[in-house]
Amino acid sequence: MEDHDKERFLHYGEHVMEMHEHLRALLHSLPIPVVVPDFIGDDGPNPEAVFALDRARHLIEDEPISRTRQTSYQDLIIEWMTAYEMLVLTRVAGPAPWRLDCVEFAISRFTVLAEMIESGEVDEIDEP
């Protein structure tokens, strides 16, 4: 991996871990708190954390919140998974420029969506 790609990869990896903590806090603040384990365990990455997020996507459907807010939380989880999975793919298959660009774009979408959820802007979106 070239130095620039390695630097980008490491930066995005740190950012994705911060996103995971932010996502855990948002899920825990739901009316019916959804608890997701830490991503980093005693022995390194905890694969159960990813599976727990997938289960959380489905649990959100039972939350007493608007359908638009439910969808926003589900999309937030998908954005995190996209960024994470693209980092894993970059590590396994190599640092193709589009993979890191995909991570960057998923991080941007996650950030905007999280801000909309926290500010209540998501509730102003017309439900279909």
Summary of the structure (lengths in Angstrom):
residues: 128
radius of gyration: 15.3
end to end distance: 44.8
largest distance: 48.0
contacts: 357
relative contact order: 0.16
helix: 75%
strand: 3%
